[in-house]
Amino acid sequence: MDLGMEGKTVLVTGGAKGIGEAITRAFAAEGAVPVMLDRNPEEAAAIVADLEASGQTALSREIELTDLEALAAVTAEIVETRGGIDVIVHNAAGNDGVGLDAGPAAFRSSLERNLVHVYALQHFCLSALKASRGAVVNVGSKVADTGQGGTSGYAAAKGALNALTREWAVDLAPDGIRVNAVIPAEVMTPMYERWIQTQPRPEETLAEITGTIPLGRRFTTPAEIADTVVFAASPRSSHTTGQILYVDGGYTHFDRAATVRARP
């Protein structure tokens, strides 16, 4: 299926690692030009080189997303050099464990790391998106639906991201801009692998979590998230907006009877 993404300029925040890297590679495979907005220049450069070696294209801009002045400047530079922006993927975030005991200052800081830059980038790109009648995909988290405990800041940010998906879809519909969200649950990324290794019994913990995922009793892959993001952003999804799409093997919404650990 030709998704109609050839030559499209796509901003991917946090595009050099984990799910973000998979999203970058998936857009490049469709002929788009993903631009990684990321604070990991070495990883981003390696992805650019790897894609170029296979005849694909990607770009990167090193940035700390919480530096809003720098974010405004890099956005303006991309619009000038690329001639516009067609898609934004708000992917960058981190489950930072800021809970109720952390206090208001830590909570505010968590929102700055996980939410404020999303609004800021959307604001800075608004004219360019209107000109291209582009698309936006927000990468959320099942934590906004299920809760997790001990992570008030991240949960609040991801809950707000779901709300902004609907708000922006309404706000921008007259401009032909579509806004959707893709929600991962249990995705095996390098960050997740590191967390597993911090547990007292990593193999048992991994097996326990895997057994609660109804479809296939396996983790979602980053590529499965990325493929849904690309489709949602593409013209082949041209009448889909304001939707919150769960790519999680049924983990978030199935009855608990379906998510108990599979019997051996």
C-alpha positions in Angstrom: 0.0 0.0 0.0 1.4 3.4 -1.0 0.8 5.6 2.0 1.4 8.8 0.1 4.3 10.0 2.3 7.0 10.6 -0.3 9.0 13.7 0.4 6.9 14.7 3.4 8.7 16.5 6.2 8.0 14.8 9.6 9.1 16.1 13.0 9.7 13.3 15.5 10.5 14.3 19.0 12.7 11.9 20.8 13.2 10.2 17.4 16.6 8.6 18.0 15.8 6.0 20.6 13.2 3.3 21.4 9.8 3.8 19.9 11.0 7.2 18.5 13.7 5.4 16.5 11.2 2.9 15.1 8.9 5.8 14.1 11.8 7.6 12.4 12.7 4.5 10.4 9.1 3.7 9.5 8.6 7.2 8.0 11.9 7.0 6.1 10.9 3.6 4.7 7.7 5.3 3.2 9.8 7.9 1.5 9.2 10.7 4.0 12.0 12.8 5.5 11.8 12.4 9.3 13.6 15.1 11.3 14.6 13.8 14.7 14.4 16.5 17.5 16.5 14.7 20.0 19.1 15.4 22.7 21.2 12.3 21.7 23.2 13.5 18.7 25.4 10.4 18.4 22.5 8.0 18.2 20.7 10.3 15.8 23.8 10.6 13.5 24.1 6.8 13.4 20.4 6.4 12.3 20.9 9.1 9.6 24.0 7.3 8.3 22.3 3.9 8.4 19.3 5.1 6.5 21.4 7.0 3.9 23.3 3.7 3.3 20.0 2.1 2.3 18.9 5.0 0.1 16.6 6.6 2.6 16.7 10.0 4.1 16.5 11.4 7.7 17.7 14.5 9.4 18.4 15.4 13.0 18.5 18.5 15.2 20.1 18.3 18.6 17.8 20.0 21.1 16.6 20.0 24.7 12.9 20.2 24.2 12.3 22.1 27.5 14.4 25.0 26.0 11.5 26.7 24.4 13.5 29.5 22.8 15.7 26.9 21.1 12.6 24.9 20.1 11.1 28.0 18.4 14.4 28.7 16.6 14.9 25.1 15.3 11.2 25.0 14.1 11.7 28.2 12.2 14.9 26.8 10.7 13.3 23.6 9.5 10.4 25.5 8.0 12.8 27.6 6.1 15.2 24.9 4.9 12.5 22.2 4.2 9.9 24.6 2.9 7.3 23.6 5.5 6.2 20.9 7.9 3.7 18.1 7.0 3.5 16.0 10.1 4.4 16.3 13.8 4.8 13.2 16.0 4.9 14.2 19.7 6.8 11.2 21.0 9.4 12.4 23.5 8.5 11.7 27.2 9.7 9.8 30.2 8.0 8.0 33.1 10.0 9.9 35.7 8.3 8.5 38.9 7.2 11.9 40.2 4.6 10.8 42.7 2.5 12.5 45.4 5.4 12.6 47.8 7.6 14.6 45.4 6.0 17.9 45.9 4.6 20.7 43.7 8.0 21.8 42.3 8.8 18.3 41.1 5.3 17.9 39.6 5.7 21.2 37.7 9.1 20.1 36.4 7.6 16.7 35.3 4.9 18.5 33.3 7.6 20.7 31.6 9.5 17.6 30.6 6.4 15.6 29.4 3.7 18.1 28.3 4.7 21.8 28.0 7.0 21.2 25.1 4.2 19.4 23.2 2.0 22.5 23.4 4.9 24.7 22.5 6.0 22.8 19.5 2.4 22.6 18.2 2.1 26.3 18.7 5.4 27.1 16.9 4.4 24.8 13.9 0.8 26.0 13.6 1.2 28.2 10.6 3.3 25.6 8.7 0.8 22.9 9.5 -2.1 25.0 8.3 -0.2 25.7 5.1 0.3 22.0 4.5 -3.0 20.8 5.9 -0.9 18.4 7.8 -1.3 15.8 10.5 -0.4 15.3 14.1 0.1 12.1 16.0 0.5 12.1 19.8 2.2 9.1 21.4 0.5 8.6 24.7 0.6 5.9 27.4 -1.8 3.4 28.9 -0.9 5.0 32.3 -3.5 7.7 31.5 -6.2 5.0 31.5 -5.0 2.5 34.0 -2.9 4.4 36.5 0.3 3.0 37.7 1.0 4.4 41.1 3.9 6.7 42.1 4.0 8.7 38.8 1.5 11.6 39.2 3.4 13.9 36.8 3.7 11.4 33.9 0.1 10.2 34.3 -1.2 13.8 34.3 0.9 14.7 31.2 -0.4 11.6 29.3 -4.0 12.2 30.4 -3.6 15.8 29.1 -2.2 14.5 25.9 -5.4 12.4 25.3 -7.5 15.5 26.0 -5.4 17.7 23.7 -5.8 15.1 20.9 -9.6 15.7 21.0 -9.3 19.4 21.6 -6.8 20.0 18.7 -8.8 17.7 16.4 -11.8 20.0 16.9 -9.8 23.2 16.9 -7.9 22.4 13.7 -10.5 20.6 11.7 -11.5 23.7 9.8 -7.9 23.9 8.6 -7.9 20.3 7.4 -5.4 19.2 10.0 -6.0 15.8 11.5 -4.9 14.9 15.1 -4.8 11.4 16.5 -3.1 9.6 19.3 -1.4 6.2 19.5 -1.2 4.5 22.9 1.4 1.9 23.7 1.2 -0.3 26.8 3.9 -2.9 27.2 6.5 -2.3 24.5 10.0 -3.9 24.7 12.4 -1.0 24.3 16.0 -0.7 25.6 14.6 1.5 28.4 12.1 -1.2 29.3 14.8 -3.8 29.2 16.9 -1.7 31.6 14.0 -1.4 34.0 13.4 -5.2 34.0 17.0 -5.7 35.0 16.5 -3.5 38.1 13.9 -6.0 39.5 14.8 -8.6 42.1 13.9 -11.4 39.7 14.1 -10.0 36.2 13.1 -13.2 34.3 10.1 -13.9 36.6 9.0 -10.2 36.3 9.2 -10.3 32.5 7.3 -13.6 32.4 4.6 -12.2 34.7 4.0 -9.1 32.6 4.1 -11.0 29.3 1.5 -13.4 30.5 -1.0 -10.5 31.1 -1.0 -9.4 27.5 -4.0 -11.1 25.9 -3.1 -11.1 22.2 -0.2 -13.6 21.8 1.0 -13.3 25.4 3.8 -11.1 24.1 5.1 -7.5 24.2 4.2 -5.1 21.5 7.1 -4.3 19.3 8.3 -0.7 18.6 7.7 -1.3 14.9 4.1 -2.1 15.5 3.6 1.2 17.3 5.5 3.0 14.5 3.5 1.4 11.7 0.3 2.7 13.3 1.8 6.1 13.8 2.7 6.3 10.1 -0.7 5.2 8.9 -2.5 7.6 11.2 -0.4 10.4 9.8 -0.7 9.4 6.1 -3.3 10.5 3.5 -4.6 6.9 3.6 -6.1 7.8 7.0 -7.6 11.0 5.5 -11.0 11.0 7.4 -9.7 9.9 10.8 -9.2 12.5 13.5 -9.6 12.9 17.2 -9.1 9.1 17.7 -7.1 7.5 20.5 -5.7 4.2 19.0 -4.5 1.5 21.4 -1.8 -0.7 20.0 -1.4 -3.0 23.0 -2.6 -6.5 22.3 -5.7 -5.8 24.3 -3.8 -5.0 27.5 -5.6 -1.8 28.4 -9.3 -2.5 27.9 -9.9 -6.3 27.9 -11.7 -7.8 30.9 -9.3 -8.7 33.7 -10.2 -12.4 33.0 -8.4 -12.1 29.7 -5.3 -10.4 31.2 -4.5 -12.9 34.0 -1.2 -14.7 33.5 -1.5 -17.5 31.0 -1.5 -20.9 32.5 1.5 -23.1 31.5 
